[in-house]
Amino acid sequence: MIDRRMALAGGGLALGLGLWRASSLAAEVQAPDFSLTGALSQGGWARGLAPPGSRALALSGNPVDVARDGRFFIAFDRDSAASMELSARLADGRLVSHTVPVAPRAWQIERIAIGPRPGTPPSEAYEQLRSRELTQINAARSIDHPADGWRQKFIWPVYGRLSGKFGSQRIYNGVPGSYHSGLDIATGASGTPFVAPADGIVTLAAQSPFSLEGKLLMIDHGMGLNSAFLHCSSHAVQVGDVVRQGQYIANIGKTGRATGPHLHWSIKWRAFRLDPLLFVSG
């Protein structure tokens, strides 16, 4: 482990108005049977306290894990509807529910009047390789350790220029391309160390670079919440390691499909992709 100040030294955090807008989405909701605190917006999240005696919790029909102290974590996809239904089944059989408002976001959309440049069709060998890589990634995300990182206020893994924002998207001649699924932090040099944004357990540490993600590192924060760090030059931890917030875990690089050294940090809760900026803003 190294001192967090050493790992994060060098370079101011270029946030500006974008950070103010993200932090302004934070909210606290008090309902008769639920208590929620967090960023209640598309790509956002919330921590909550279930009603006393809850036996099962669900968000719009999707099961939600509840800790022994009644605390839970939920999140909202980039394209979530304007509201979601949070419900709890109590010990006496009663069902209590609360409508959670989900604020819309103004995503960075670039409309291009021409279609995407045609590329070389992937070979059968590449398709097979990519299938194996995705199998490993999905297996790592399916692991649910009893980690408590989901309870913590996340910290920046590294400071640098934000070179790519979550949710940004190009639309080619009316046809939407894939949106950017994480936050890109550029530091200008390979080898820059970065740290764990929250406690967790390492579920994947690719020794050989994946075709897209490069040397991928994944950490399970518990309750279905996980972080992925792409394009690393090297790792300081391995699968199964317990990591603590602020602990040195890897170095920034440009492995995989990257045009320059940067950290691509993505966060998922279950099947939902989340905006890392909403975990550290404010």
C-alpha positions as CSV (number, residue, x, y, z in Angstrom):
1,M,0.0,0.0,0.0
2,I,1.3,3.5,-0.7
3,D,0.3,6.8,0.8
4,R,-2.9,8.0,-1.1
5,R,-1.5,11.6,-1.4
6,M,1.6,10.2,-3.3
7,A,-0.6,8.1,-5.6
8,L,-2.9,11.0,-6.4
9,A,-0.2,13.8,-6.7
10,G,0.3,15.7,-9.9
11,G,-2.4,17.5,-11.8
12,G,-5.5,19.4,-10.8
13,L,-8.9,18.0,-11.3
14,A,-10.6,19.5,-14.3
15,L,-14.3,19.4,-13.5
16,G,-15.7,23.0,-13.7
17,L,-19.3,23.4,-14.4
18,G,-19.8,19.7,-15.2
19,L,-19.1,18.8,-11.5
20,W,-21.4,21.5,-10.2
21,R,-24.2,20.1,-12.3
22,A,-23.5,16.6,-11.2
23,S,-23.3,17.4,-7.5
24,S,-26.6,19.4,-7.8
25,L,-28.4,16.2,-8.5
26,A,-27.8,14.8,-5.0
27,A,-31.0,14.5,-3.1
28,E,-32.5,13.1,0.1
29,V,-36.0,11.6,0.0
30,Q,-38.0,10.8,3.1
31,A,-41.0,8.5,2.6
32,P,-43.3,7.1,5.4
33,D,-41.5,3.7,5.1
34,F,-38.3,4.4,3.3
35,S,-35.3,6.7,3.6
36,L,-33.1,7.3,0.6
37,T,-30.0,9.4,0.1
38,G,-27.9,9.8,-3.1
39,A,-27.9,11.0,-6.7
40,L,-31.5,10.3,-7.8
41,S,-30.9,10.7,-11.5
42,Q,-30.2,8.7,-14.7
43,G,-26.8,7.1,-14.1
44,G,-27.1,7.8,-10.4
45,W,-27.6,5.8,-7.2
46,A,-29.1,5.8,-3.7
47,R,-28.4,4.2,-0.4
48,G,-31.5,3.5,1.8
49,L,-33.0,2.1,4.9
50,A,-35.8,-0.5,4.5
51,P,-38.9,-0.4,6.6
52,P,-38.6,-2.3,9.9
53,G,-39.5,-6.0,9.5
54,S,-38.8,-6.1,5.7
55,R,-38.4,-9.6,4.3
56,A,-37.9,-8.7,0.7
57,L,-37.1,-5.6,-1.3
58,A,-37.5,-4.9,-5.0
59,L,-36.9,-2.0,-7.4
60,S,-39.4,-2.1,-10.3
61,G,-39.7,-5.9,-9.9
62,N,-35.9,-6.5,-9.6
63,P,-34.8,-8.0,-6.3
64,V,-32.7,-5.8,-4.1
65,D,-30.3,-7.2,-1.4
66,V,-30.8,-5.9,2.2
67,A,-28.0,-5.9,4.8
68,R,-28.7,-7.2,8.3
69,D,-29.0,-3.6,9.5
70,G,-31.7,-2.9,7.0
71,R,-29.5,-0.8,4.7
72,F,-29.5,-1.3,0.9
73,F,-28.2,0.1,-2.3
74,I,-30.0,0.8,-5.6
75,A,-29.1,2.6,-8.8
76,F,-30.5,3.9,-12.1
77,D,-29.4,3.2,-15.6
78,R,-28.3,5.9,-18.0
79,D,-31.6,5.6,-19.8
80,S,-33.8,5.0,-16.8
81,A,-37.5,6.1,-16.8
82,A,-38.6,9.2,-14.9
83,S,-39.5,7.1,-11.9
84,M,-39.0,3.6,-10.4
85,E,-41.1,1.7,-7.9
86,L,-39.4,0.6,-4.6
87,S,-41.4,-2.0,-2.7
88,A,-40.9,-4.0,0.5
89,R,-42.7,-7.1,1.7
90,L,-43.0,-7.0,5.5
91,A,-43.1,-9.9,7.9
92,D,-46.8,-9.6,8.4
93,G,-47.4,-9.9,4.6
94,R,-48.1,-6.3,3.9
95,L,-46.5,-4.7,0.8
96,V,-45.3,-1.1,1.2
97,S,-44.1,0.9,-1.8
98,H,-42.6,4.2,-2.7
99,T,-42.2,5.9,-6.1
100,V,-38.6,7.0,-6.6
101,P,-38.2,10.0,-8.9
102,V,-35.3,9.7,-11.4
103,A,-34.1,13.1,-12.7
104,P,-33.3,13.2,-16.5
105,R,-29.8,14.1,-17.6
106,A,-28.7,16.3,-20.5
107,W,-26.2,13.9,-22.2
108,Q,-23.4,15.1,-24.5
109,I,-24.8,14.1,-27.9
110,E,-22.9,14.7,-31.2
111,R,-24.9,14.4,-34.4
112,I,-23.0,13.5,-37.5
113,A,-24.6,13.8,-40.9
114,I,-22.7,10.8,-42.3
115,G,-22.6,7.2,-41.3
116,P,-19.7,5.6,-39.4
117,R,-16.6,4.8,-41.4
118,P,-16.8,1.2,-42.5
119,G,-14.2,-1.1,-40.9
120,T,-12.8,-4.5,-41.6
121,P,-15.3,-7.2,-40.6
122,P,-14.0,-9.0,-37.5
123,S,-12.5,-12.4,-38.2
124,E,-13.9,-15.6,-36.8
125,A,-10.8,-15.9,-34.6
126,Y,-11.4,-12.5,-33.1
127,E,-15.1,-13.2,-32.5
128,Q,-14.1,-16.4,-30.6
129,L,-11.5,-14.4,-28.6
130,R,-14.0,-11.7,-27.8
131,S,-16.5,-14.2,-26.7
132,R,-14.0,-15.7,-24.2
133,E,-13.1,-12.3,-22.9
134,L,-16.8,-11.3,-22.3
135,T,-17.4,-14.6,-20.5
136,Q,-14.6,-13.7,-18.1
137,I,-16.0,-10.2,-17.6
138,N,-19.5,-11.4,-17.0
139,A,-18.3,-14.1,-14.6
140,A,-16.4,-11.5,-12.6
141,R,-19.5,-9.2,-12.5
142,S,-21.7,-12.1,-11.3
143,I,-19.6,-12.6,-8.1
144,D,-21.2,-11.0,-5.1
145,H,-18.8,-10.8,-2.1
146,P,-19.9,-9.6,1.3
147,A,-17.9,-6.3,0.8
148,D,-18.9,-3.0,2.4
149,G,-17.5,-0.6,-0.2
150,W,-21.0,0.3,-1.3
151,R,-21.6,2.0,2.1
152,Q,-18.7,4.4,1.6
153,K,-18.3,7.8,0.0
154,F,-16.2,7.0,-3.0
155,I,-12.9,8.9,-3.7
156,W,-11.2,9.7,-7.0
157,P,-8.8,6.8,-8.0
158,V,-6.5,9.5,-9.6
159,Y,-6.7,13.1,-10.4
160,G,-6.4,14.3,-14.0
161,R,-8.1,15.8,-17.0
162,L,-11.6,14.4,-17.8
163,S,-11.1,13.4,-21.4
164,G,-14.3,11.4,-21.8
165,K,-17.7,11.7,-20.0
166,F,-20.1,9.0,-19.1
167,G,-23.2,8.9,-21.3
168,S,-21.7,10.9,-24.3
169,Q,-22.8,9.5,-27.6
170,R,-22.5,10.0,-31.4
171,I,-25.5,9.6,-33.7
172,Y,-24.4,8.9,-37.3
173,N,-27.0,10.0,-39.8
174,G,-29.8,9.2,-37.4
175,V,-28.3,5.9,-36.2
176,P,-27.2,6.0,-32.5
177,G,-23.7,4.6,-31.8
178,S,-22.9,3.1,-28.4
179,Y,-22.7,5.6,-25.6
180,H,-19.6,6.0,-23.5
181,S,-20.0,3.7,-20.5
182,G,-17.4,5.2,-18.1
183,L,-15.3,8.2,-17.1
184,D,-12.0,8.8,-18.8
185,I,-9.2,10.4,-16.7
186,A,-6.1,11.4,-18.6
187,T,-2.8,11.9,-16.7
188,G,-0.5,12.4,-19.6
189,A,1.9,9.5,-18.8
190,S,1.8,5.7,-18.6
191,G,2.7,4.3,-15.2
192,T,0.8,6.8,-13.0
193,P,-0.5,4.9,-10.0
194,F,-4.1,4.9,-9.0
195,V,-6.0,3.8,-5.9
196,A,-9.2,1.9,-5.0
197,P,-12.2,4.4,-4.8
198,A,-13.8,2.2,-2.1
199,D,-13.3,-1.1,-0.3
200,G,-13.8,-4.3,-2.2
201,I,-12.5,-7.6,-3.4
202,V,-10.6,-8.1,-6.7
203,T,-12.7,-10.3,-9.1
204,L,-10.6,-9.9,-12.3
205,A,-7.0,-8.9,-13.0
206,A,-6.2,-9.7,-16.6
207,Q,-2.5,-10.7,-16.9
208,S,-2.7,-10.6,-20.7
209,P,-4.4,-7.5,-22.3
210,F,-8.0,-8.0,-23.5
211,S,-8.6,-6.9,-27.1
212,L,-10.7,-3.8,-26.0
213,E,-10.1,-3.3,-22.3
214,G,-6.4,-4.1,-22.2
215,K,-5.1,-5.1,-18.8
216,L,-8.5,-5.0,-17.1
217,L,-9.0,-4.8,-13.3
218,M,-12.3,-5.3,-11.6
219,I,-13.3,-4.8,-8.0
220,D,-16.6,-6.0,-6.3
221,H,-17.8,-3.4,-3.7
222,G,-20.7,-5.6,-2.5
223,M,-24.5,-5.5,-3.0
224,G,-24.0,-5.9,-6.8
225,L,-21.9,-2.8,-7.2
226,N,-18.6,-3.1,-9.0
227,S,-15.8,-1.0,-10.6
228,A,-13.8,-1.8,-13.7
229,F,-10.5,-0.1,-14.6
230,L,-9.4,-0.4,-18.2
231,H,-6.1,0.1,-20.2
232,C,-3.9,-0.5,-17.1
233,S,-0.1,-0.9,-17.7
234,S,0.3,-3.1,-14.6
235,H,-1.6,-4.3,-11.6
236,A,-0.5,-4.3,-7.9
237,V,-3.2,-6.7,-6.8
238,Q,-4.6,-10.1,-7.9
239,V,-7.8,-11.9,-7.9
240,G,-9.2,-12.6,-4.4
241,D,-7.3,-9.7,-2.8
242,V,-9.2,-7.6,-0.3
243,V,-8.5,-3.9,-1.1
244,R,-9.2,-0.8,1.1
245,Q,-10.2,2.6,0.0
246,G,-7.1,4.6,-1.0
247,Q,-5.0,1.6,-1.5
248,Y,-2.6,1.5,-4.5
249,I,-4.0,-1.1,-6.9
250,A,-2.6,-0.5,-10.4
251,N,-1.0,1.8,-12.9
252,I,-2.5,3.8,-15.8
253,G,-1.6,2.7,-19.3
254,K,-2.8,2.5,-22.9
255,T,-3.2,-1.3,-23.3
256,G,-6.1,-2.6,-25.4
257,R,-8.0,-0.2,-27.6
258,A,-6.7,3.2,-26.4
259,T,-5.2,6.1,-28.3
260,G,-3.2,7.4,-25.3
261,P,-2.6,6.7,-21.6
262,H,-5.7,7.2,-19.5
263,L,-7.9,5.5,-17.0
264,H,-11.3,4.4,-18.1
265,W,-13.3,3.9,-14.9
266,S,-16.7,2.3,-15.2
267,I,-19.2,1.3,-12.5
268,K,-22.1,-1.1,-12.7
269,W,-24.9,-2.1,-10.4
270,R,-26.4,-5.4,-11.5
271,A,-27.1,-4.7,-15.2
272,F,-27.2,-0.9,-14.9
273,R,-24.3,1.3,-16.0
274,L,-23.6,4.2,-13.7
275,D,-21.8,7.5,-13.9
276,P,-18.7,7.5,-11.7
277,L,-18.8,11.3,-11.5
278,L,-22.0,11.0,-9.4
279,F,-20.1,8.9,-6.8
280,V,-17.3,11.4,-6.2
281,S,-18.9,14.8,-6.9
282,G,-19.6,17.2,-4.1
